[in-house]
Amino acid sequence: MPLRPSDRRALLYILFVVLAVWGGILIERHILRPPTPLASLDEIIMDSLSAPISNHRGASPRYHGTSTAGAIGASAPPSSAEAVSAIPARQPESFPFDPNTADSMTFARLGLAGWQIRNIYKYRARGGRYHQPDDFKRLYGMTPEVYDRLAPYIRIDKRFRYYDEQDFADTADARPTTPRQEKFEQLVQLDLNSVDSATLMKVPGIAGYRSRQILRYRERLGGFVSTEQLSEIEDFPADELARWFKVETGVQRRMNINKASVSQLARHPYIGWSRARDIESYRRNQGRIDDLSTLRLLPGFDEAAIRRIKPYIEY
């Protein structure tokens, strides 16, 4: 007996409702509900070390969903309290260890507290390394007594060390040495726009850092026009060192004020982002800039500012 149109519509409606409900369940389970990560064995052990057993009674374990009993040889995932009770009480031990690679159980056997172990893990996770035994002394909460007990047993693998004195004990020639930098014995005046890093470091009072400061600022400017510009370098003792320099060659690089982008203009020490945007706004609304005196119409450009940038601008 064929179904009447009204019966067919009722069946289709019921089928639609069933599919909608089933689809909603699938979406909620597999899309809207975020997966819960499994805890690693190290995390379980570190959690178990972080508080007394009494604080964990009744607490739910950190395992969720799939059982990892096979991974640790138990029939069911242990709770935090069970993990603590599984660690036998013992006196702190002393044995060779590398703080860069030791696991949580090793640190626990050495007598470190759970919160200290977590701090080590966080430090290593951020890329921190212990390059020499003394570095381990900086662990938060490390007491002199504990460090004195552990220090003789700290072994830093070669891949983490800067270098080891014992590596060069057999021959003095093998020890890495930094040659002493020769310095000028008499006053000379170096051209700020052509001097290189090696020559800069011959000036008394200038080493690698200060030579890089000069070269970087020269690059940002496009060249020096006066030795007085050395005073614009942050924390540079220009009063003491300016006498070693002069400016013979001209500016090495100029900017076309009509073609340079906003970011190119902003990178110049004498312009910056605010003035660069003002220049771009003027070019967009008024057209080319053929005379720097035009900049007086813009905020931030007084006579002193225009005079400073003039050697570095072209049209």
C-alpha positions in Angstrom: 0.0 0.0 0.0 1.7 3.2 -1.1 2.3 5.9 1.5 0.3 9.0 1.4 2.1 12.3 0.9 1.5 13.3 4.4 3.1 10.1 5.7 6.1 10.5 3.5 6.6 14.0 4.9 6.3 12.8 8.4 9.0 10.1 7.8 11.3 12.5 6.1 10.9 14.9 9.1 11.7 12.2 11.6 14.8 11.1 9.5 15.9 14.7 9.4 15.6 15.1 13.2 17.6 11.9 13.8 20.4 12.9 11.5 20.5 16.4 13.0 20.8 15.0 16.5 23.5 12.5 15.5 25.4 15.1 13.6 25.3 17.4 16.6 26.8 14.7 18.8 29.6 14.0 16.3 30.5 17.7 16.0 30.5 18.2 19.8 32.7 15.2 20.4 35.2 15.5 17.6 35.3 19.3 16.8 34.0 21.5 19.6 35.6 19.5 22.4 39.4 20.0 22.3 41.5 16.8 22.7 43.0 16.4 26.2 46.7 15.6 26.0 48.2 12.7 27.8 50.6 13.4 30.5 54.2 12.2 30.1 55.8 9.9 32.8 58.2 12.8 33.7 55.2 15.1 34.3 53.6 12.6 36.5 56.7 12.1 38.6 57.3 15.9 38.8 53.7 16.5 39.9 54.1 13.8 42.5 57.2 15.5 43.9 55.6 18.9 44.2 53.4 18.3 47.2 53.0 15.8 50.1 50.8 12.7 49.7 48.1 14.2 51.9 47.5 17.0 49.4 46.8 14.5 46.7 44.2 12.3 48.4 41.1 12.2 46.3 42.7 14.1 43.5 42.1 12.8 40.0 45.1 11.5 38.0 46.6 13.4 35.1 45.7 10.6 32.7 42.7 11.2 30.5 41.1 9.0 27.9 43.4 6.3 26.7 45.2 4.2 29.3 49.0 4.1 29.3 49.3 1.2 31.7 51.3 -0.8 29.2 53.8 2.1 29.0 54.7 2.0 32.6 54.0 -1.7 33.4 50.9 -1.2 35.5 47.3 -2.4 35.1 45.9 1.1 35.5 47.3 4.6 35.5 48.4 5.5 39.1 47.2 8.6 40.9 49.6 11.3 42.0 49.5 9.9 45.5 50.3 6.4 44.3 53.2 7.8 42.2 54.6 9.4 45.4 54.2 6.3 47.5 55.9 4.3 44.7 59.1 6.4 45.3 60.8 4.9 48.3 62.0 7.3 51.0 65.7 7.5 51.0 68.6 9.7 52.0 69.9 12.1 49.2 72.4 10.3 47.1 75.6 11.7 45.5 76.7 10.3 42.1 77.9 11.8 38.8 75.3 13.7 36.8 74.9 16.2 34.0 72.3 18.9 34.9 71.7 19.4 31.2 70.4 15.9 30.6 69.5 14.4 34.0 65.8 13.4 34.3 63.4 14.2 37.2 64.1 10.9 39.0 67.8 11.6 38.9 67.3 15.0 40.5 65.0 13.5 43.1 67.6 10.9 44.1 70.1 13.7 44.4 67.8 15.3 47.0 66.3 18.2 45.1 62.7 19.3 45.8 60.0 19.0 43.3 59.7 22.7 42.7 63.4 22.9 42.1 63.2 20.1 39.5 60.4 22.0 37.7 62.5 25.1 37.6 65.3 23.1 36.0 62.9 21.7 33.4 61.5 25.2 32.6 65.1 26.7 32.3 66.1 23.9 29.9 62.8 24.2 27.9 63.6 27.9 27.3 67.0 26.9 25.9 69.0 27.5 29.0 72.1 25.4 29.5 74.7 24.8 32.3 78.1 25.4 30.8 80.1 24.9 33.9 79.5 23.5 37.4 79.2 27.0 39.0 76.1 27.6 36.8 74.2 25.0 38.7 74.8 27.1 41.9 72.3 29.7 40.5 69.4 27.3 40.7 66.7 29.0 42.8 66.7 27.6 46.4 70.1 26.0 46.0 71.9 26.2 49.4 75.7 26.2 49.8 75.5 22.9 51.7 73.7 21.1 48.9 75.8 22.6 46.2 79.1 21.7 48.1 77.8 18.1 48.3 76.8 17.9 44.6 79.6 20.0 43.0 82.2 17.2 42.9 79.8 15.1 40.9 78.7 17.6 38.3 79.8 16.4 34.8 79.2 18.9 31.9 79.2 17.2 28.5 81.6 18.8 26.0 78.7 19.9 23.8 77.5 22.2 26.5 80.9 23.5 27.7 82.6 26.7 26.5 85.9 24.9 27.0 87.5 22.7 29.7 90.8 23.5 31.3 91.6 19.8 31.3 91.2 19.7 27.5 94.4 21.9 27.3 96.3 20.6 30.3 98.8 18.7 28.2 100.0 21.5 26.0 100.0 25.2 26.6 100.1 25.9 22.8 96.7 24.2 22.4 94.9 26.6 24.8 92.7 29.1 22.9 94.1 32.6 23.3 92.9 36.0 22.1 95.9 38.0 20.8 96.4 41.3 22.5 95.1 44.1 20.3 97.8 46.6 19.4 97.0 50.2 20.2 98.3 53.5 18.7 101.1 54.8 20.9 100.8 58.4 19.5 97.8 60.5 18.6 96.6 59.9 15.0 93.4 61.2 13.4 91.4 58.7 11.4 88.8 59.6 8.7 85.5 58.6 10.2 84.0 57.8 6.8 86.7 55.4 5.6 88.2 53.8 8.8 87.5 50.1 9.2 86.9 48.0 12.3 90.4 46.7 12.8 91.9 50.2 12.7 89.2 51.6 15.0 90.2 49.0 17.7 93.8 50.4 17.7 92.5 53.6 19.2 93.0 53.5 23.0 89.5 53.2 24.7 87.9 51.5 21.6 87.3 47.7 21.5 84.9 45.6 19.5 81.7 47.0 20.9 82.6 50.7 20.4 83.9 50.1 17.0 80.6 48.5 16.0 78.8 51.4 17.4 80.7 53.8 15.2 80.3 51.7 12.0 76.6 51.1 12.6 75.8 54.8 13.2 77.9 55.7 10.1 75.7 53.3 8.1 72.5 54.7 9.5 73.5 58.3 8.8 75.0 57.6 5.4 78.3 59.1 6.6 79.6 61.6 9.0 79.9 65.3 8.4 81.4 66.2 11.7 83.2 64.5 14.6 80.7 66.1 16.9 78.2 63.5 15.6 80.0 60.9 17.8 78.2 62.4 20.8 74.9 61.3 19.3 75.9 57.6 19.8 74.4 56.2 23.0 76.8 55.9 25.9 79.8 56.7 23.6 82.5 58.8 25.4 82.8 61.4 22.5 84.6 63.9 24.7 87.5 61.6 25.2 87.7 59.9 21.8 86.7 62.6 19.3 90.3 63.9 19.1 91.3 60.7 17.4 89.1 61.4 14.4 88.5 63.8 11.5 86.1 64.0 8.5 87.9 64.1 5.1 85.6 62.2 2.7 82.1 63.4 2.1 78.7 61.8 2.8 78.7 58.3 1.4 74.9 58.0 0.8 72.1 60.4 0.3 68.3 59.9 0.1 66.1 61.2 -2.6 63.4 62.8 -0.5 60.8 62.5 -3.3 61.4 58.8 -4.0 62.4 57.3 -0.6 59.6 55.2 1.1 58.3 56.1 4.5 60.3 53.3 6.1 63.5 54.3 4.4 63.0 57.9 5.6 62.1 56.8 9.1 65.3 54.7 9.5 67.5 57.9 9.2 68.4 59.1 12.7 67.5 62.6 11.9 64.0 61.9 10.6 62.2 59.1 12.4 58.6 57.8 11.8 56.7 61.0 12.8 58.6 63.2 10.4 58.7 60.5 7.7 54.8 60.4 7.7 54.6 64.2 7.5 56.9 64.1 4.5 54.8 61.4 2.8 51.6 63.4 3.6 53.1 66.5 2.0 54.2 64.6 -1.1 50.8 63.0 -1.5 48.9 66.3 -1.1 51.3 68.9 -2.5 53.6 67.0 -4.9 57.4 67.2 -5.2 59.7 68.8 -2.7 62.2 70.9 -4.5 63.5 72.9 -1.6 64.1 71.9 2.0 62.7 75.2 3.2 59.3 73.7 2.3 59.7 71.4 5.3 59.2 74.4 7.6 55.5 74.1 6.9 55.5 70.6 8.6 55.4 70.0 12.3 58.7 68.9 13.8 60.9 70.6 11.2 62.5 73.7 12.6 65.7 75.4 11.3 67.9 73.1 13.4 66.2 69.9 12.1 66.4 71.1 8.5 70.1 72.0 8.9 70.9 68.5 10.3 69.3 66.5 7.5 70.4 68.8 4.6 73.7 66.9 3.9 71.8 63.7 3.5 69.0 64.8 1.1 68.9 65.0 -2.6 66.0 65.7 -5.0 
